[in-house]
Amino acid sequence: MKMYLLAAALLTFGCGNASAQSSQPYAGLQSRPLKALSEAQIADLRAGRGVTLALAAELNGYPGPLHVIELADALALTPEQRARMQTLYQAMKAEAVTLGERLIAEETELDRQFASRAVTPPTLMGATAQIGQTQAALRATHLRYHLLTAEVLTPDQMHRYAQLRGYDDTGERQLHGPGMHQPGQ
């Protein structure tokens, strides 16, 4: 009986503590320089990293250039394919870094408007519309380079990529399903 009461007390205390924590999910974030983006997000944007922006492509059989470069030996890339992947990656990174910096600047401006109490419904609508356009352009950039990467690889390399990345449970459907462009066809 004592164990039951102790367990009930611990459970009640634990739930109460979790409840208190959930009412303050943003505590401490008010002191960061840019409220809407963490330091890690800012670093990813400045480095041109996709950070899940291209999952629709990646998980449906369209590899990204950086991951293909990382797996170049295992994929038995030809020298021409390696050169093409480097070119695609450098172009993607250049576009993504530019868009990432733009997004950081736009979020900074929105944050400044709120911090200075200068935000109005029209400035809010303009700022968020611009941020949305930049976010869409950034995502489209990453997705577009996954499309371009798939055009460079052979079907066997695409299948091997899926295996190496751990996606092979439905690899045949992903890589050879309806509407899939096959390199060389």
PLY file of the C-alpha trace (Angstrom):
ply
format ascii 1.0
element vertex 185
property float x
property float y
property float z
element edge 184
property int vertex1
property int vertex2
end_header
0.00 0.00 0.00
2.84 2.38 0.87
4.42 1.73 -2.55
1.10 2.55 -4.22
0.81 5.86 -2.35
4.44 6.69 -3.07
3.94 5.94 -6.77
0.75 8.03 -6.83
2.52 10.93 -5.11
5.44 10.76 -7.54
3.08 10.59 -10.50
1.11 13.58 -9.23
4.29 15.56 -8.58
5.68 14.61 -11.99
2.52 15.65 -13.79
2.35 18.89 -11.89
5.95 19.66 -12.78
5.34 18.82 -16.45
2.27 21.05 -16.43
4.28 23.94 -15.00
6.97 23.45 -17.60
4.50 23.37 -20.48
3.03 26.74 -19.46
6.44 28.32 -20.03
7.72 26.71 -23.24
9.46 29.89 -24.42
11.03 30.94 -21.11
14.56 32.12 -21.80
14.02 32.64 -25.52
13.15 36.29 -24.98
16.83 37.05 -24.47
18.06 35.69 -27.79
18.98 38.34 -30.36
16.55 37.11 -33.03
13.47 35.71 -31.36
12.10 33.67 -34.30
15.34 31.78 -35.08
17.68 29.81 -32.85
21.45 30.08 -33.15
21.46 26.65 -34.83
18.84 27.74 -37.37
20.80 30.88 -38.16
23.99 28.86 -38.59
22.19 26.42 -40.91
20.79 29.26 -43.02
24.18 30.95 -43.26
25.81 27.66 -44.30
23.16 26.89 -46.92
22.04 23.68 -45.25
18.63 22.31 -46.15
17.70 20.99 -42.72
14.54 19.10 -43.78
13.52 21.57 -46.51
13.93 18.86 -49.16
12.47 15.87 -47.33
9.68 15.58 -49.91
12.37 14.90 -52.50
14.86 12.98 -50.38
12.35 10.50 -48.98
10.69 9.92 -52.35
13.79 8.85 -54.22
15.42 12.14 -55.27
18.90 12.33 -53.72
20.56 15.58 -52.77
23.91 16.57 -54.23
25.77 16.77 -50.91
24.69 13.30 -49.81
25.64 11.91 -53.22
29.08 13.53 -52.88
29.42 11.99 -49.41
28.57 8.57 -50.87
30.52 9.00 -54.13
32.76 5.96 -53.67
29.93 3.66 -52.55
27.84 4.84 -55.52
30.78 4.34 -57.91
30.34 7.78 -59.41
32.20 8.42 -62.61
34.60 11.38 -62.73
32.00 13.25 -64.79
29.29 12.54 -62.23
31.56 13.66 -59.39
32.29 16.92 -61.20
28.60 17.47 -61.92
27.67 16.81 -58.27
30.29 19.33 -57.11
28.91 21.90 -59.55
25.33 21.27 -58.45
26.26 21.42 -54.78
28.22 24.66 -55.13
25.38 26.30 -57.08
22.76 25.11 -54.59
24.82 26.32 -51.65
25.39 29.75 -53.23
21.66 30.22 -53.85
20.69 28.86 -50.43
23.18 31.05 -48.56
21.91 34.16 -50.32
18.31 33.26 -49.53
19.23 32.30 -45.96
20.84 35.67 -45.36
17.76 37.36 -46.81
15.51 35.36 -44.50
17.62 36.26 -41.47
17.44 39.95 -42.43
13.67 39.79 -42.92
13.13 38.03 -39.59
15.42 40.58 -37.94
13.33 43.42 -39.34
10.08 41.83 -38.14
11.62 41.28 -34.71
12.79 44.93 -34.65
9.27 46.14 -35.48
7.81 44.17 -32.59
10.60 45.13 -30.17
10.22 48.83 -30.95
6.41 48.61 -30.86
6.37 50.00 -34.42
4.54 47.03 -35.95
1.14 47.74 -37.49
-1.28 45.45 -39.31
-0.02 46.64 -42.73
3.68 46.32 -41.83
2.98 42.91 -40.29
1.25 41.70 -43.47
4.08 43.01 -45.65
6.83 41.53 -43.52
5.24 38.10 -43.18
4.40 37.97 -46.89
8.03 38.71 -47.74
9.28 36.13 -45.23
6.91 33.57 -46.73
8.18 34.28 -50.24
11.77 33.90 -49.12
11.02 30.67 -47.25
9.29 29.30 -50.37
12.21 30.29 -52.60
14.67 28.66 -50.21
12.72 25.41 -50.11
12.28 25.41 -53.90
16.03 25.87 -54.28
16.82 22.79 -52.23
14.11 20.72 -53.92
15.20 21.80 -57.42
18.74 20.58 -56.81
17.41 17.19 -55.72
15.62 16.99 -59.08
18.79 17.92 -60.93
20.82 15.39 -58.96
18.44 12.56 -59.88
19.00 13.34 -63.56
22.73 12.63 -63.19
22.50 9.22 -61.51
21.74 5.86 -63.09
18.81 3.77 -61.83
21.29 1.41 -60.13
22.97 4.34 -58.36
19.58 5.66 -57.28
18.70 2.26 -55.83
22.08 1.98 -54.10
21.65 5.50 -52.68
18.29 4.47 -51.18
19.94 1.43 -49.62
22.85 3.41 -48.22
20.55 6.04 -46.74
18.26 3.40 -45.19
15.25 4.07 -47.41
15.27 0.73 -49.22
12.11 -0.71 -47.68
10.19 0.63 -50.72
13.12 1.44 -52.96
11.71 -0.08 -56.13
8.46 1.87 -55.85
10.31 5.08 -54.98
12.80 4.86 -57.80
10.72 3.29 -60.56
7.15 4.26 -59.71
4.64 6.15 -61.87
5.83 9.54 -63.02
9.45 8.99 -62.06
11.95 10.35 -64.55
14.66 7.83 -65.18
18.07 9.12 -66.15
19.00 8.21 -69.70
15.41 7.66 -70.83
0 1
1 2
2 3
3 4
4 5
5 6
6 7
7 8
8 9
9 10
10 11
11 12
12 13
13 14
14 15
15 16
16 17
17 18
18 19
19 20
20 21
21 22
22 23
23 24
24 25
25 26
26 27
27 28
28 29
29 30
30 31
31 32
32 33
33 34
34 35
35 36
36 37
37 38
38 39
39 40
40 41
41 42
42 43
43 44
44 45
45 46
46 47
47 48
48 49
49 50
50 51
51 52
52 53
53 54
54 55
55 56
56 57
57 58
58 59
59 60
60 61
61 62
62 63
63 64
64 65
65 66
66 67
67 68
68 69
69 70
70 71
71 72
72 73
73 74
74 75
75 76
76 77
77 78
78 79
79 80
80 81
81 82
82 83
83 84
84 85
85 86
86 87
87 88
88 89
89 90
90 91
91 92
92 93
93 94
94 95
95 96
96 97
97 98
98 99
99 100
100 101
101 102
102 103
103 104
104 105
105 106
106 107
107 108
108 109
109 110
110 111
111 112
112 113
113 114
114 115
115 116
116 117
117 118
118 119
119 120
120 121
121 122
122 123
123 124
124 125
125 126
126 127
127 128
128 129
129 130
130 131
131 132
132 133
133 134
134 135
135 136
136 137
137 138
138 139
139 140
140 141
141 142
142 143
143 144
144 145
145 146
146 147
147 148
148 149
149 150
150 151
151 152
152 153
153 154
154 155
155 156
156 157
157 158
158 159
159 160
160 161
161 162
162 163
163 164
164 165
165 166
166 167
167 168
168 169
169 170
170 171
171 172
172 173
173 174
174 175
175 176
176 177
177 178
178 179
179 180
180 181
181 182
182 183
183 184
